[in-house]
Amino acid sequence: MTSRNPRDSRLRLVRPRPLATAPRAATQRSSRRPAPRPPEGTPPPTELARMARTGLAAAARVARWADAALGAGRDGATPDDKGTLSDATAERAAEELGLTPAQVRADWDTARLAGLVEVHGDIARPGWRLRAWNRDDSAVLRGWVALFDAWSLAHPEPADREVSAVAEVVSAMPQVLSFLQLSAGPVPVEQLLDLLEQRVTELRTERCEIPYGPQPEPAPDATEAADAPLAPLLDWALHALASVGALTCADGQATLTPLGSWAVWVKLEQICVAAQSPAGNIEQPAADMLRGCAQLRPNAARAEYRAWLAARPVGSAVTELLEAARGEDALTRGLAFEALRVVGAPAEPDVRAVAEVISLRPYALLWLAEHDGHDPEDAHEVLTREEATWLWVDTAAAVADHGEAPLLVRHLESAVQPTVPALLDEVRAVGHPRTVQVLVALAAAHPDPALAKAVRRAAFQVHTGGN
């Protein structure tokens, strides 16, 4: 880029690089925490996925039937806005699948809890996991973990128990499951009951506050909940977990299945990752977390994304990241999609939905291409020339705001246009709101006076609307 004649200036064509425009701290060390391994004896992911497919086969069958028989926009699938099948639909499915209506409803509920079916108002549609069911083991395992997380909804709770007591048992069960996982074998139910009672007592103690002034008499239901025996609720919880395939319960003993043991380990590992937030951004909103990651090396930034994501529900995390991407800071926009790469497949519907937003479209298309299996080095080929140019300007804006002048000059090498005049023409035509600022910064940074003059002229023409 040293030609004195800007008309003849050639750009060396290179593959676009991922957005990494902020100056990297020379002393910042990347995370060295090794990838955790599941406990010894845990089946490999392919075998776990096979088990999950077997356990969810009936739910997948009903979900596929609904996809083929009902189709998009048909009436009768979810008349109550809660995902409940209508009587007519349940009877039709039962007849065509050779099941009873009760079996169809049970399998439908399982499909919803596992994300094989997504309900939006009175419309049900196939979830992304159903689309990836046969080809993506990770999608299958995520679906089973979603069902495992919803175990308390998969089996009706005792009708004669106080709601507060049921909630206490649900809150205490993670510790019971952790004990089962660490025991790596059958555990007497009596021992689990002792542990449950201890944990419930701890939860009640943690809620206690020092009373001030006259206190009303305790509500009858609260007194009943405190005095109610927990054995029936433990029995309910164990049977609910058994119904989703997380454990077996026989002869007065409970044992985690391989899937259940693996899922509990995954949850424990997520807690550990969240507790090891490398840069302390775990409690920050998405935009602040991303800005905090701007100075980190890629590996350290990904570790921070993982810790931030592990501390909140996936759906709300994806929404928050995309909201941050809609802001004016181009660097935050690029980093938001890097964090969404860590999220992976669960973010696909939301990323696909924003692909029509002009400022997010190039990032979303690249994300989707990589998700669909394109090599990251070649994913840029899915962009049109205009989209690639928009992304080039947006990346340049991030460099201008957060980077250094030499980095902005080197950014020229990633342009798809073969010459500087062609680049300037297309940059002016694409209409990016930061075009003038980018061109002014590039002109100020470039060491070639002739090229800098041409870029300044282009910036002036964009500013005045001239040719």
C-alpha positions as CSV (number, residue, x, y, z in Angstrom):
1,M,0.0,0.0,0.0
2,T,2.7,2.5,-0.9
3,S,1.8,3.4,-4.4
4,R,1.7,7.2,-5.1
5,N,-1.2,6.6,-7.5
6,P,-4.4,5.6,-5.6
7,R,-6.0,4.4,-8.9
8,D,-3.4,1.7,-9.2
9,S,-3.3,0.7,-5.5
10,R,-3.9,-3.0,-5.1
11,L,-5.2,-4.6,-2.0
12,R,-3.7,-7.9,-1.0
13,L,-6.6,-10.3,-0.8
14,V,-6.8,-12.3,2.4
15,R,-9.6,-14.2,4.1
16,P,-11.5,-11.9,6.5
17,R,-10.4,-12.4,10.1
18,P,-12.7,-12.7,13.0
19,L,-13.4,-9.4,14.7
20,A,-10.6,-9.0,17.2
21,T,-9.9,-5.3,16.9
22,A,-9.1,-4.2,20.4
23,P,-5.4,-3.9,21.3
24,R,-4.4,-7.0,23.3
25,A,-2.8,-6.5,26.7
26,A,0.8,-7.8,26.4
27,T,0.7,-9.2,29.9
28,Q,-2.7,-10.8,29.7
29,R,-2.4,-14.5,30.0
30,S,-5.0,-16.9,28.5
31,S,-6.9,-19.3,30.7
32,R,-5.0,-22.6,31.1
33,R,-7.8,-24.5,32.8
34,P,-7.9,-27.9,31.1
35,A,-11.2,-29.1,29.7
36,P,-12.9,-31.1,32.4
37,R,-13.5,-34.8,32.0
38,P,-16.6,-36.6,33.3
39,P,-16.1,-39.2,36.1
40,E,-14.5,-42.5,35.2
41,G,-17.0,-44.9,33.8
42,T,-19.1,-42.3,32.1
43,P,-20.1,-43.5,28.6
44,P,-18.8,-41.5,25.7
45,P,-21.1,-38.8,24.2
46,T,-22.1,-41.0,21.3
47,E,-23.4,-43.7,23.7
48,L,-25.1,-41.1,26.0
49,A,-26.8,-39.6,22.9
50,R,-28.0,-43.1,21.9
51,M,-29.5,-43.6,25.4
52,A,-31.2,-40.2,25.2
53,R,-32.6,-40.9,21.7
54,T,-34.0,-44.2,23.0
55,G,-35.6,-42.6,26.1
56,L,-37.1,-39.8,24.0
57,A,-38.1,-41.9,21.0
58,A,-41.8,-41.7,21.7
59,A,-41.7,-38.0,22.3
60,A,-39.8,-37.5,19.0
61,R,-42.3,-39.6,17.2
62,V,-45.2,-37.5,18.3
63,A,-43.3,-34.3,17.5
64,R,-42.6,-35.5,14.0
65,W,-46.2,-36.5,13.6
66,A,-47.4,-33.1,14.6
67,D,-44.9,-31.5,12.2
68,A,-46.1,-33.6,9.3
69,A,-49.8,-33.8,10.1
70,L,-50.6,-30.4,11.4
71,G,-48.1,-28.2,9.6
72,A,-47.5,-24.5,10.1
73,G,-50.5,-22.4,10.9
74,R,-53.0,-25.2,11.4
75,D,-55.6,-24.9,14.2
76,G,-56.2,-27.3,17.0
77,A,-52.8,-28.0,18.3
78,T,-52.6,-25.7,21.3
79,P,-55.9,-24.1,22.0
80,D,-55.1,-22.8,25.5
81,D,-51.9,-20.9,24.8
82,K,-50.1,-23.4,27.1
83,G,-49.1,-26.1,24.5
84,T,-51.9,-28.5,25.5
85,L,-53.2,-30.6,22.6
86,S,-56.9,-30.3,21.8
87,D,-59.0,-33.4,22.2
88,A,-59.5,-33.7,18.5
89,T,-55.8,-33.5,17.8
90,A,-54.9,-36.0,20.5
91,E,-57.5,-38.5,19.3
92,R,-56.3,-38.1,15.7
93,A,-52.7,-38.7,16.7
94,A,-53.6,-41.7,18.8
95,E,-55.5,-43.3,15.9
96,E,-52.7,-42.7,13.4
97,L,-49.9,-43.7,15.8
98,G,-51.6,-46.6,17.4
99,L,-51.6,-45.1,20.9
100,T,-54.1,-44.0,23.4
101,P,-54.9,-40.2,23.7
102,A,-53.3,-40.3,27.2
103,Q,-50.1,-41.7,25.8
104,V,-50.1,-39.0,23.1
105,R,-50.5,-36.2,25.6
106,A,-47.8,-37.6,27.8
107,D,-45.4,-37.9,24.9
108,W,-46.4,-34.4,23.7
109,D,-45.6,-33.0,27.1
110,T,-42.2,-34.7,27.1
111,A,-41.5,-33.3,23.7
112,R,-42.2,-29.8,24.9
113,L,-40.1,-30.1,28.0
114,A,-37.2,-31.5,25.8
115,G,-37.4,-28.7,23.3
116,L,-38.5,-31.0,20.5
117,V,-41.6,-28.8,20.2
118,E,-41.7,-25.0,20.8
119,V,-45.0,-23.3,21.7
120,H,-45.5,-19.7,20.9
121,G,-49.0,-18.5,21.9
122,D,-51.5,-20.9,20.3
123,I,-48.9,-22.1,17.7
124,A,-46.7,-25.1,18.1
125,R,-43.7,-25.6,15.8
126,P,-40.8,-28.1,15.7
127,G,-37.9,-27.1,17.8
128,W,-34.3,-26.9,16.4
129,R,-33.5,-30.1,18.4
130,L,-36.0,-32.1,16.4
131,R,-34.5,-30.8,13.1
132,A,-31.0,-31.9,14.3
133,W,-32.2,-35.1,16.0
134,N,-30.6,-37.6,13.7
135,R,-27.3,-35.8,13.0
136,D,-26.3,-33.9,16.1
137,D,-25.6,-35.7,19.3
138,S,-25.1,-32.5,21.2
139,A,-28.7,-31.4,20.3
140,V,-30.0,-34.7,21.6
141,L,-28.1,-34.4,24.9
142,R,-29.2,-30.8,25.3
143,G,-32.8,-31.9,24.8
144,W,-32.4,-34.6,27.5
145,V,-30.8,-32.2,29.9
146,A,-33.7,-29.8,29.4
147,L,-36.1,-32.6,30.3
148,F,-33.9,-33.5,33.3
149,D,-34.0,-29.8,34.4
150,A,-37.8,-30.0,34.2
151,W,-38.2,-33.2,36.2
152,S,-40.7,-31.7,38.7
153,L,-43.1,-30.9,35.8
154,A,-42.8,-34.3,34.2
155,H,-44.7,-36.2,37.0
156,P,-47.7,-34.8,38.8
157,E,-46.9,-33.6,42.3
158,P,-49.0,-35.0,45.2
159,A,-52.3,-33.2,45.3
160,D,-52.5,-33.3,49.1
161,R,-49.2,-31.5,49.8
162,E,-48.7,-27.8,50.4
163,V,-47.2,-25.9,47.6
164,S,-44.5,-24.4,49.8
165,A,-43.4,-27.9,50.9
166,V,-43.2,-29.1,47.3
167,A,-41.1,-26.0,46.5
168,E,-38.7,-26.7,49.3
169,V,-38.2,-30.3,48.2
170,V,-37.5,-29.2,44.6
171,S,-35.0,-26.7,45.9
172,A,-33.3,-29.3,48.0
173,M,-33.1,-32.1,45.4
174,P,-29.9,-30.8,43.7
175,Q,-27.9,-31.7,46.8
176,V,-29.6,-35.1,47.0
177,L,-28.7,-35.7,43.3
178,S,-25.1,-34.5,44.0
179,F,-24.8,-37.1,46.8
180,L,-26.1,-39.8,44.5
181,Q,-23.6,-38.8,41.8
182,L,-20.7,-38.8,44.2
183,S,-21.8,-42.2,45.7
184,A,-21.6,-43.8,42.2
185,G,-23.9,-46.6,43.1
186,P,-27.1,-47.5,45.0
187,V,-28.0,-45.4,48.0
188,P,-30.7,-46.4,50.5
189,V,-33.8,-44.1,50.3
190,E,-33.7,-43.7,54.1
191,Q,-30.3,-42.1,53.8
192,L,-31.5,-39.8,51.1
193,L,-34.5,-38.9,53.3
194,D,-32.1,-37.9,56.1
195,L,-30.1,-35.7,53.7
196,L,-33.3,-34.1,52.3
197,E,-34.6,-33.3,55.8
198,Q,-31.2,-31.7,56.6
199,R,-31.3,-29.6,53.4
200,V,-34.9,-28.5,53.9
201,T,-34.1,-27.4,57.4
202,E,-31.1,-25.4,56.1
203,L,-33.4,-23.7,53.5
204,R,-35.9,-22.8,56.2
205,T,-33.1,-21.4,58.4
206,E,-31.7,-19.3,55.6
207,R,-35.1,-17.7,55.1
208,C,-35.5,-16.8,58.8
209,E,-35.4,-13.1,59.6
210,I,-35.2,-11.4,63.0
211,P,-38.8,-10.2,63.7
212,Y,-39.4,-6.6,64.8
213,G,-42.5,-5.6,66.7
214,P,-45.7,-7.7,67.1
215,Q,-45.9,-10.6,64.8
216,P,-49.1,-12.2,63.4
217,E,-49.9,-15.8,64.0
218,P,-48.2,-18.1,61.5
219,A,-50.5,-19.0,58.6
220,P,-52.0,-22.5,58.9
221,D,-50.5,-23.7,55.6
222,A,-47.0,-22.6,56.6
223,T,-47.3,-24.5,59.9
224,E,-48.6,-27.6,58.1
225,A,-45.7,-27.4,55.5
226,A,-43.2,-27.2,58.3
227,D,-44.7,-30.2,60.1
228,A,-45.5,-32.3,57.1
229,P,-43.4,-35.5,56.7
230,L,-41.0,-35.3,53.7
231,A,-41.0,-39.0,52.9
232,P,-44.0,-38.8,50.5
233,L,-42.5,-35.9,48.7
234,L,-39.1,-37.7,48.4
235,D,-41.0,-40.6,46.9
236,W,-42.6,-38.3,44.4
237,A,-39.3,-36.7,43.5
238,L,-37.6,-40.0,42.9
239,H,-40.4,-41.3,40.8
240,A,-40.4,-38.1,38.8
241,L,-36.7,-38.3,38.2
242,A,-37.1,-42.0,37.2
243,S,-39.9,-41.0,34.7
244,V,-37.4,-38.9,32.8
245,G,-34.7,-41.6,32.9
246,A,-32.4,-39.9,35.5
247,L,-32.4,-42.7,38.0
248,T,-33.8,-46.1,39.0
249,C,-35.5,-46.8,42.3
250,A,-36.0,-50.4,43.5
251,D,-35.7,-52.4,46.7
252,G,-35.5,-49.3,48.8
253,Q,-32.5,-47.9,46.9
254,A,-32.0,-45.2,44.3
255,T,-29.3,-45.3,41.6
256,L,-28.5,-42.7,39.0
257,T,-28.6,-43.9,35.4
258,P,-25.5,-43.1,33.3
259,L,-27.4,-40.2,31.7
260,G,-28.5,-39.0,35.2
261,S,-25.0,-39.2,36.5
262,W,-23.6,-37.4,33.5
263,A,-26.2,-34.6,33.7
264,V,-25.6,-34.0,37.4
265,W,-21.8,-33.8,36.7
266,V,-22.6,-31.3,33.9
267,K,-24.5,-29.1,36.3
268,L,-21.8,-29.3,38.9
269,E,-19.2,-28.3,36.3
270,Q,-21.3,-25.3,35.2
271,I,-21.4,-24.1,38.8
272,C,-17.6,-24.5,39.0
273,V,-17.1,-22.6,35.8
274,A,-19.4,-19.8,36.9
275,A,-17.5,-19.6,40.2
276,Q,-14.2,-19.2,38.3
277,S,-15.1,-16.1,36.2
278,P,-11.6,-15.1,35.2
279,A,-12.1,-11.4,34.9
280,G,-15.0,-10.9,37.4
281,N,-17.7,-10.0,34.8
282,I,-20.1,-12.8,35.7
283,E,-22.6,-10.4,37.4
284,Q,-22.4,-7.7,34.7
285,P,-25.0,-7.0,32.0
286,A,-24.1,-8.4,28.6
287,A,-22.8,-5.1,27.2
288,D,-20.6,-4.4,30.2
289,M,-19.3,-8.0,30.2
290,L,-18.4,-7.7,26.5
291,R,-16.6,-4.4,27.1
292,G,-14.7,-6.1,29.9
293,C,-13.6,-8.8,27.6
294,A,-12.4,-6.5,24.9
295,Q,-8.8,-6.5,26.2
296,L,-8.6,-10.2,26.8
297,R,-7.0,-12.7,24.5
298,P,-9.4,-15.0,22.6
299,N,-9.1,-18.0,24.9
300,A,-9.5,-15.9,28.0
301,A,-12.5,-14.1,26.5
302,R,-14.2,-17.4,25.7
303,A,-13.6,-18.6,29.3
304,E,-15.3,-15.4,30.4
305,Y,-18.2,-15.9,28.1
306,R,-18.7,-19.5,29.3
307,A,-18.7,-18.3,33.0
308,W,-21.2,-15.5,32.2
309,L,-23.4,-17.9,30.3
310,A,-23.3,-20.6,33.0
311,A,-24.7,-18.2,35.5
312,R,-28.0,-17.4,33.7
313,P,-30.7,-19.2,31.6
314,V,-29.6,-19.7,28.0
315,G,-32.7,-18.0,26.5
316,S,-32.3,-14.7,28.5
317,A,-28.6,-14.7,27.9
318,V,-29.0,-14.9,24.1
319,T,-31.6,-12.2,24.2
320,E,-29.3,-9.9,26.2
321,L,-26.3,-10.6,23.9
322,L,-28.4,-9.7,20.8
323,E,-29.7,-6.6,22.5
324,A,-26.1,-5.5,23.2
325,A,-25.2,-6.2,19.5
326,R,-27.9,-3.8,18.4
327,G,-26.1,-0.9,20.1
328,E,-23.8,1.7,18.4
329,D,-20.5,0.1,19.5
330,A,-19.2,-2.0,16.6
331,L,-16.7,-3.8,18.8
332,T,-19.5,-4.8,21.2
333,R,-21.5,-6.1,18.2
334,G,-18.6,-8.3,17.1
335,L,-17.9,-9.6,20.6
336,A,-21.6,-10.4,21.1
337,F,-21.5,-12.8,18.2
338,E,-18.3,-14.3,19.5
339,A,-20.1,-15.0,22.8
340,L,-23.0,-16.5,20.8
341,R,-20.6,-18.9,19.2
342,V,-19.9,-20.2,22.7
343,V,-23.7,-20.6,23.2
344,G,-23.9,-22.7,20.0
345,A,-27.0,-24.4,18.7
346,P,-29.5,-23.0,21.3
347,A,-28.9,-19.5,19.9
348,E,-29.8,-20.5,16.3
349,P,-33.5,-19.4,16.2
350,D,-32.7,-16.0,17.7
351,V,-29.7,-15.5,15.4
352,R,-31.8,-16.5,12.4
353,A,-34.5,-14.1,13.5
354,V,-32.1,-11.1,13.5
355,A,-30.6,-11.9,10.1
356,E,-32.9,-9.3,8.5
357,V,-31.6,-6.5,10.7
358,I,-29.2,-4.6,8.5
359,S,-26.6,-3.9,11.2
360,L,-26.6,-7.5,12.4
361,R,-27.1,-9.4,9.1
362,P,-23.4,-10.0,8.1
363,Y,-22.6,-11.2,11.7
364,A,-25.7,-13.4,11.8
365,L,-25.0,-14.9,8.3
366,L,-21.5,-15.8,9.3
367,W,-22.6,-17.3,12.6
368,L,-25.3,-19.4,10.8
369,A,-22.8,-20.5,8.1
370,E,-20.3,-21.8,10.8
371,H,-23.2,-23.4,12.7
372,D,-24.2,-25.2,9.5
373,G,-20.7,-26.7,9.1
374,H,-18.8,-24.2,7.0
375,D,-15.1,-23.8,7.7
376,P,-14.7,-20.5,9.6
377,E,-12.0,-19.5,7.1
378,D,-14.5,-19.9,4.2
379,A,-17.7,-18.7,5.9
380,H,-17.4,-15.2,4.5
381,E,-18.3,-16.7,1.1
382,V,-22.0,-16.7,2.2
383,L,-22.0,-12.8,2.2
384,T,-22.9,-10.7,-0.8
385,R,-20.4,-8.1,-1.9
386,E,-22.6,-5.4,-0.2
387,E,-22.8,-7.4,3.0
388,A,-19.1,-8.0,3.1
389,T,-18.5,-4.3,2.5
390,W,-20.9,-3.3,5.3
391,L,-19.0,-5.7,7.6
392,W,-15.7,-4.2,6.6
393,V,-16.9,-0.7,7.5
394,D,-18.3,-1.9,10.8
395,T,-15.1,-3.7,11.7
396,A,-13.2,-0.6,10.7
397,A,-15.4,1.5,13.0
398,A,-14.5,-0.9,15.9
399,V,-10.8,-0.5,15.0
400,A,-11.1,3.3,14.8
401,D,-12.9,3.5,18.2
402,H,-10.8,0.9,20.1
403,G,-7.7,0.1,18.1
404,E,-4.5,1.7,16.9
405,A,-3.7,3.5,13.7
406,P,-1.5,0.7,12.2
407,L,-4.2,-1.8,12.8
408,L,-6.7,0.3,10.9
409,V,-4.2,0.5,8.0
410,R,-3.7,-3.3,8.0
411,H,-7.5,-3.7,8.0
412,L,-7.4,-2.6,4.3
413,E,-6.0,-6.1,3.6
414,S,-9.3,-7.8,4.5
415,A,-11.4,-5.9,1.9
416,V,-12.9,-7.9,-0.9
417,Q,-12.4,-5.1,-3.4
418,P,-9.2,-5.4,-5.5
419,T,-8.3,-1.7,-5.6
420,V,-8.7,1.2,-3.2
421,P,-10.9,3.2,-5.7
422,A,-13.2,0.2,-6.0
423,L,-13.3,-0.1,-2.2
424,L,-14.1,3.6,-1.7
425,D,-16.9,3.5,-4.3
426,E,-18.5,0.5,-2.7
427,V,-18.0,1.9,0.8
428,R,-19.8,5.1,-0.2
429,A,-22.7,3.1,-1.8
430,V,-23.3,0.7,1.1
431,G,-24.6,3.5,3.4
432,H,-23.0,2.5,6.7
433,P,-23.7,5.3,9.3
434,R,-20.1,5.3,10.4
435,T,-18.6,5.7,6.9
436,V,-17.4,9.3,7.2
437,Q,-15.7,8.6,10.6
438,V,-14.1,5.5,9.3
439,L,-12.7,7.2,6.2
440,V,-11.5,10.2,8.1
441,A,-9.7,7.9,10.6
442,L,-8.2,5.8,7.8
443,A,-7.0,9.0,6.0
444,A,-5.3,10.2,9.2
445,A,-3.7,6.9,9.8
446,H,-2.4,5.9,6.3
447,P,1.3,6.9,5.6
448,D,0.7,7.2,1.8
449,P,-0.1,10.9,1.2
450,A,-1.8,10.3,-2.1
451,L,-3.9,7.5,-0.8
452,A,-4.8,9.5,2.3
453,K,-5.9,12.4,0.1
454,A,-8.2,10.1,-2.0
455,V,-9.7,8.7,1.2
456,R,-10.3,12.2,2.6
457,R,-12.0,13.2,-0.6
458,A,-14.3,10.2,-0.4
459,A,-15.1,11.1,3.2
460,F,-16.0,14.6,2.1
461,Q,-18.2,13.4,-0.7
462,V,-20.1,11.1,1.7
463,H,-20.5,13.9,4.2
464,T,-21.8,16.4,1.6
465,G,-23.7,13.8,-0.5
466,G,-21.7,14.7,-3.6
467,N,-20.0,12.5,-6.2
